[in-house]
Amino acid sequence: MQGKNQPAVTRAMQLAVAICAGFALAACSGSENDAEEAASASSDVNLCNLLSAERIEEVLGQAPGQPRAEMSSTGRPICVWPPAEDAEAQLMAIRMAPRSAGTYEEYVEQARQATGGHFMAHEFEKIEGVGDFAVWAGSDDSGVLQVFAGNHMIQVAAGSGAGRVAKENAKMLAESLVAGTS
């Protein structure tokens, strides 16, 4: 049995990892030392300890199982929470990387360059009220929220649930993450 959000959340995280892999080719904003410090700080954080099972259930309306730590194709840690009833499925996931853009406009330009011009600005939505700035990539039902806060970019992929669309749930979870990592 697969979790009800498995395909959507997985696709959203794959999209985010692909975008960030491209951004990795473009240097992080700031000095080389800033980039190294951010990379070290990002990799030192245990992502699976940043959200409680209670908070995830409160937001998504579904109890998570035990989180599992994984590595992305770019060597960055990811934490995946399966639904409690299906350890092989994916309820939500978070990923943290060094911050790659100082502003939303800089992010859009990096995305355009990283995708060789295939980037379409209308595929992204600027989200207000979380981090220094945030970007939603996806639809109401699935997607990933990339939050730029301090030296970090935090990605949250979560499905719809508890009467809210995926974008709202990801924002609520990201607000908790930013509060815990700042």
RALINMO-V517844 format. One record per residue. N is the residue number from 0. RES is the residue in three letters. SS is DSSP state (alpha for helix, beta for strand, coil for the rest). NEAR is the number of other C-alpha atoms within 12 Angstrom. Layout:
BEGIN
n->N res->RES ss->SS near->NEAR
n->N res->RES ss->SS near->NEAR
END
This chain:
BEGIN
n->0 res->MET ss->coil near->14
n->1 res->GLN ss->coil near->19
n->2 res->GLY ss->coil near->29
n->3 res->LYS ss->coil near->27
n->4 res->ASN ss->coil near->32
n->5 res->GLN ss->alpha near->31
n->6 res->PRO ss->alpha near->23
n->7 res->ALA ss->alpha near->30
n->8 res->VAL ss->alpha near->41
n->9 res->THR ss->alpha near->32
n->10 res->ARG ss->alpha near->26
n->11 res->ALA ss->alpha near->39
n->12 res->MET ss->alpha near->40
n->13 res->GLN ss->alpha near->29
n->14 res->LEU ss->alpha near->30
n->15 res->ALA ss->alpha near->40
n->16 res->VAL ss->alpha near->36
n->17 res->ALA ss->alpha near->21
n->18 res->ILE ss->alpha near->33
n->19 res->CYS ss->alpha near->37
n->20 res->ALA ss->alpha near->25
n->21 res->GLY ss->alpha near->25
n->22 res->PHE ss->alpha near->31
n->23 res->ALA ss->alpha near->29
n->24 res->LEU ss->alpha near->17
n->25 res->ALA ss->coil near->25
n->26 res->ALA ss->coil near->24
n->27 res->CYS ss->coil near->30
n->28 res->SER ss->coil near->27
n->29 res->GLY ss->coil near->19
n->30 res->SER ss->coil near->14
n->31 res->GLU ss->alpha near->13
n->32 res->ASN ss->alpha near->15
n->33 res->ASP ss->alpha near->20
n->34 res->ALA ss->alpha near->26
n->35 res->GLU ss->alpha near->22
n->36 res->GLU ss->alpha near->21
n->37 res->ALA ss->alpha near->27
n->38 res->ALA ss->alpha near->27
n->39 res->SER ss->alpha near->20
n->40 res->ALA ss->alpha near->25
n->41 res->SER ss->alpha near->29
n->42 res->SER ss->alpha near->27
n->43 res->ASP ss->alpha near->18
n->44 res->VAL ss->coil near->28
n->45 res->ASN ss->coil near->25
n->46 res->LEU ss->alpha near->34
n->47 res->CYS ss->alpha near->29
n->48 res->ASN ss->alpha near->23
n->49 res->LEU ss->coil near->32
n->50 res->LEU ss->coil near->33
n->51 res->SER ss->coil near->22
n->52 res->ALA ss->alpha near->26
n->53 res->GLU ss->alpha near->16
n->54 res->ARG ss->alpha near->22
n->55 res->ILE ss->alpha near->40
n->56 res->GLU ss->alpha near->27
n->57 res->GLU ss->alpha near->21
n->58 res->VAL ss->alpha near->34
n->59 res->LEU ss->alpha near->35
n->60 res->GLY ss->coil near->25
n->61 res->GLN ss->coil near->31
n->62 res->ALA ss->coil near->28
n->63 res->PRO ss->beta near->34
n->64 res->GLY ss->beta near->26
n->65 res->GLN ss->beta near->26
n->66 res->PRO ss->beta near->32
n->67 res->ARG ss->beta near->26
n->68 res->ALA ss->beta near->22
n->69 res->GLU ss->beta near->22
n->70 res->MET ss->beta near->20
n->71 res->SER ss->coil near->25
n->72 res->SER ss->coil near->20
n->73 res->THR ss->coil near->23
n->74 res->GLY ss->coil near->18
n->75 res->ARG ss->coil near->31
n->76 res->PRO ss->beta near->31
n->77 res->ILE ss->beta near->36
n->78 res->CYS ss->beta near->32
n->79 res->VAL ss->beta near->39
n->80 res->TRP ss->beta near->45
n->81 res->PRO ss->beta near->37
n->82 res->PRO ss->beta near->33
n->83 res->ALA ss->coil near->25
n->84 res->GLU ss->coil near->19
n->85 res->ASP ss->beta near->22
n->86 res->ALA ss->coil near->21
n->87 res->GLU ss->coil near->22
n->88 res->ALA ss->coil near->28
n->89 res->GLN ss->coil near->38
n->90 res->LEU ss->coil near->49
n->91 res->MET ss->beta near->54
n->92 res->ALA ss->beta near->51
n->93 res->ILE ss->beta near->49
n->94 res->ARG ss->beta near->46
n->95 res->MET ss->beta near->49
n->96 res->ALA ss->beta near->44
n->97 res->PRO ss->beta near->42
n->98 res->ARG ss->coil near->43
n->99 res->SER ss->coil near->43
n->100 res->ALA ss->coil near->35
n->101 res->GLY ss->coil near->27
n->102 res->THR ss->coil near->23
n->103 res->TYR ss->alpha near->28
n->104 res->GLU ss->alpha near->19
n->105 res->GLU ss->alpha near->21
n->106 res->TYR ss->alpha near->35
n->107 res->VAL ss->alpha near->31
n->108 res->GLU ss->alpha near->23
n->109 res->GLN ss->alpha near->32
n->110 res->ALA ss->alpha near->33
n->111 res->ARG ss->alpha near->23
n->112 res->GLN ss->alpha near->21
n->113 res->ALA ss->alpha near->24
n->114 res->THR ss->coil near->23
n->115 res->GLY ss->coil near->14
n->116 res->GLY ss->coil near->13
n->117 res->HIS ss->coil near->16
n->118 res->PHE ss->coil near->20
n->119 res->MET ss->coil near->18
n->120 res->ALA ss->alpha near->23
n->121 res->HIS ss->alpha near->15
n->122 res->GLU ss->alpha near->19
n->123 res->PHE ss->beta near->28
n->124 res->GLU ss->beta near->26
n->125 res->LYS ss->beta near->28
n->126 res->ILE ss->beta near->26
n->127 res->GLU ss->coil near->21
n->128 res->GLY ss->coil near->18
n->129 res->VAL ss->coil near->30
n->130 res->GLY ss->coil near->36
n->131 res->ASP ss->coil near->27
n->132 res->PHE ss->beta near->32
n->133 res->ALA ss->beta near->38
n->134 res->VAL ss->beta near->41
n->135 res->TRP ss->beta near->43
n->136 res->ALA ss->beta near->40
n->137 res->GLY ss->beta near->33
n->138 res->SER ss->coil near->25
n->139 res->ASP ss->coil near->26
n->140 res->ASP ss->coil near->29
n->141 res->SER ss->coil near->37
n->142 res->GLY ss->beta near->41
n->143 res->VAL ss->beta near->49
n->144 res->LEU ss->beta near->50
n->145 res->GLN ss->beta near->53
n->146 res->VAL ss->beta near->50
n->147 res->PHE ss->beta near->40
n->148 res->ALA ss->beta near->35
n->149 res->GLY ss->coil near->32
n->150 res->ASN ss->coil near->33
n->151 res->HIS ss->beta near->38
n->152 res->MET ss->beta near->47
n->153 res->ILE ss->beta near->53
n->154 res->GLN ss->beta near->48
n->155 res->VAL ss->beta near->54
n->156 res->ALA ss->beta near->53
n->157 res->ALA ss->beta near->57
n->158 res->GLY ss->coil near->48
n->159 res->SER ss->coil near->35
n->160 res->GLY ss->beta near->28
n->161 res->ALA ss->coil near->19
n->162 res->GLY ss->coil near->17
n->163 res->ARG ss->beta near->21
n->164 res->VAL ss->coil near->25
n->165 res->ALA ss->alpha near->37
n->166 res->LYS ss->alpha near->39
n->167 res->GLU ss->alpha near->33
n->168 res->ASN ss->alpha near->37
n->169 res->ALA ss->alpha near->46
n->170 res->LYS ss->alpha near->38
n->171 res->MET ss->alpha near->34
n->172 res->LEU ss->alpha near->40
n->173 res->ALA ss->alpha near->48
n->174 res->GLU ss->alpha near->34
n->175 res->SER ss->alpha near->26
n->176 res->LEU ss->alpha near->38
n->177 res->VAL ss->alpha near->34
n->178 res->ALA ss->alpha near->18
n->179 res->GLY ss->alpha near->20
n->180 res->THR ss->alpha near->27
n->181 res->SER ss->coil near->22
END
